[in-house]
Amino acid sequence: MSDLAETLLLDAALENIPYGFCVWSPQFTLVMWNQHYNNFYGFSDDVLHRGMSLEDVVQLSSRLGNHPDITPDAFYETYTAELLANRNGARLKSQEVVRGGRTIETAHAYSAALGWVVTHEDITEEVARTEVAQKRKLELERQNIRLDAAVNNISQGLCMMDARGRLVICNEPYARIYSLPDQLLRPGTQLEQILGHLFDVGMSTGGTREEYIIWRREIIARREYGKNVHELNNRTIMMQHHPMKDGGWVSTHEDITEQKQNEARIHHLARHDALTDLPNRIEFLDQMAKAEAGLSRGEMAAVLYIDLDHFKAVNDTLGHAVGDEVIKQASARLWGATRETDVLARLGGDEFALLMRPIDGSDAAARVADRIIRAIGAPMHIGGQQIEIGASVGIAVGPGDGVKTDTLVKNADLALYKAKSEGRSNYHFFESGMDAELQQRRTIEAGLRMALQRNELRLVYQPLLGLAENCVICVEALLRWDHDDRTISPVEFIPIAEETGLIVPIGEWVLRQATKAAAKWPGAVRVAVNLSPIQFKNRDLVDVVKSALADARLPASRLELEITESVLLADNDATLKALHDLRAMGVRISMDDFGSGYSSLSYLRSFPFDKIKIDRSFMRDLTDRKDSQAIMEAVIGLGRSLGMSTTAEGVETEEQLALVRAQGATEIQGFLFSPPLPPAALFNLLLADAGVLQSKVRKAG
């Protein structure tokens, strides 16, 4: 064969190879190449020639956009280093990126006769397919990781079974809830194996193993969503069944034991008092409503409303911590005084209620009320202190006093109000007419709140006659209330003002009006103003007195403040300090109604009073009873020995006047000398008194 024929045959073979082909001599010059090689790198047909250097080819290739991520010089150095390192006949592969972003895989082998024989194959699509497959693999792995994390990190137990009842997947909470061993967690485990294990460890609803499995199979066979709550092995489990289209199912399992316990605790707290754990008002009214059916049938039940006497004073003076302990001890004593079938509740503050059912008669309620009063009246020892309170009880008995909850509760409350108004620490049954009394009280309270704004209050003044001076030396300011075309007695509205706290602003008004009036009186006549125990709880009392004196420009020595022994009942340090501060200002302090209490003598030791006003109850029998005369004489003598002046109240006859004068009383007050007078009449009386005194002075001169 001729050389030309051989050349043509070689060229034909090279052109029909399905990949690029070239040969580099040991000196890195181009020996041969085919058209595919040109096409891969974008060389035109006439640009390459035999003997062309590799370096020139690399520069040309770079200009055509091949190997975009590397410089021509760097590519040349790297490529020649690879070729020189491969001269042992091995076929080595590498990849290049050429124009258009296509990937070319090159493989070169060294031949001593030819140099490096290099093939070039376009593997762009193969690389893409590999990358896609790799991405899918990575995504699947990520999804599996996410699924595993999701399944095992949800709080609920999860279990998936196929249509043949074989385990597909379950999570850690599921295994933990049922304490499943590892061999029952493997995919393919039959449902019966798991159910059998649950039955064996007590996680079943009862009955036999077969009955338990049949029950679960019935749930599955219904192919309906289902939710069940089971008490399993002292745990509460909520199971939800979710059927799937392929016949399998997913079930979720949640241990709600603590949730149920918390719900029960919240329900209990919502219906019980936090301090005493007794039922609260809501629970009590519910129990009352349940009793209505029996009352409608004629069964008897009693409602007792209980209020702790003097608790507010304890709470205010000794603090809330002591007050809370008093409430707890009182609730324990109340509980001990009731029967097992009774419902005892704390309604709030110091108020309790008791539902007694059934009872044979009202005497059963009376016996319990009596036990309650005795139990609460016993001294309490708290924090090293002895505390004494009491209890008042109102009783309504159904069906006579009502068959509906609202009626019985209202009537028991009315009876309690009556018990408190009669002196406390006793009990009272509901009686018809009490509602009218309460309505009257509410009317008075509502009117009293507006009395100051409507200018319905006024003062009248009752003089006190000095027996030695034979003239008026002091005047007591007395409060009157004109409301709805009538004058309401202080006996009616003062207790209500004290209970509601309205006595504080009303008392300040009285003080300011009285001092302003006294500043205009002739001479040095003193004005006496009554102070309620409630006013002493106001820390601003001393400042209010100072302000009233300053505004009226009245010397403190012309003001007398009258208090009753109830002010000192709690032996409160703040009260004693206020009294001493007032006396230090020059204000005179009088004890009113002396002798009406049970411990007045001890109070004379606790504070040096300026005056004792002897209660008018002794005056009524003074002329008829020797014991009243003896008491009057003893009190007057006691006042004289203690350096206190004495006022005999309620003097209405000349005979009474002669007796108290003979016994040495300092002053008298009563209708014999003068009733309470309006301001103008009092002023005229004082002017007349002043004229008499001036006349006596002139005659003496």
C-alpha angles and dihedrals in degrees: 000000000000123000090248092054091049091050092051091048092051092048091051091050093049093050092051095053105108093227138049117279135190140155126216119200121230085261091056096252124138112259102172142341140172137230094263088060089054091048095050094054098031096245115161117234096257102039099082124063136178113273093026110147122249090233091058092047091051092051091049092047092051091052089054091057101263122140092016095177096059137048119250092245093050092047091049093051093047094045097047089047089055091048094048090048090055109062099119096089096260120137111235127190133209138161133240133188113225135183115312091030093277122152120232122193112209126196122188134187128181124236120185091215098048109016122229116358107203129190124196121202127182105231097165095120093043090052090048091051090048092049091049091050091047091049090050090050092049092045091050090050090049091048090050090050091049092046092049091048092047094047095047098040100051112102093232126078112247130198129176121196128184126232091273093055096255123142114255100173140338133179136232096260089056091052091044096049092054098030090234118185120236094256090063093052096064118110110259095037110144119243091233090060091055093044091049091054091049091052092049093054093047098258095133140098093245134266125083129326090252092050091050093051092045090052092054092044090053090055090051094045092055088064089209132126108262138180123198134175116208135185100222122177092335090311128107112228126184112205123190122193118209114184119209129215094247091060096261125107145211120221127193122204126195128184102221097170094116091040090055091046091050091047090051090048092049090047089050093048091048090057102035135065113256095217101046102017088229119138111277130223093280093053092042093053090048090053089047091052090052089054093056094083091057092047090052088056091053099261114147125238133165132214117205120194111200127195124184112234119226092003093126091056090052092048093048097045103035100031138249095284091061089041091055091050090050090053092050093049091045092051090051091051092047090051090052091053095054135075127253092250094052125098113225117190138176108226095188140292108008095335123112134174132204128200113201116194134198107015132167095216147338091275089072089059091047092053092051091046090052091050090049093052092049093046095050093042093061111101118264122217111212126163093346093308130110110227125190123195133152142212133238118200132199118196131200119180122202145248088020094051093037143309099221124081095236093051096048093045092048092048093048088051091051090050090050091053089052092049091052093047090054094061106289129250092076139085133243133192120226115266131187111261095040090104091059090051091052092049089052090051091050090049090052092047093049092048093046091057089062098036096098094047091049094047091236095140123088139168130235123189130222115197124226114216118220105222094205093045094037090217141086110288099163138020125205116219111222125192124232130183123206108197133159094355094308138084110242115215118243086232087068103042107028094070089049091048089052094048093050096041091241088122089079098065091033091050091051090051090052091049094051094044093048096048091047090051093046092052088065097049119106119252126001099307111157125227120221120209125187118231123204120222086240091063090060089062087065106090090207094063096107091047091048090054091048091049093048092051092046094048091048093041088227120151112245090234089068093060123085120187115204119207133175125228090256087076088067095039094106092041086227117187092214091054093050091047091052090051092049091047091052092048090048088058089058097258114142117233121210131189108225126206092016112190097027093095131066100240108032093132092060090053091056086061094049095056134018101237121198095214142019118210108202112223115256091232089080091051095060094065097029097111095042106038126060092202091058090050090049092050092047092050092047094050093047090049091048091052091049092051091049093048093248126134117233131220122198108211126205099029105168106153137052089237091057089048092052092051097050091043090053091048091054105254114171099213140009131208125188149095092287089073103024141332119223108295134206114248096262094050091047091051091053091049091051091048090052091048090050090051091052091050092049090050091052090049091051092049091048089051 
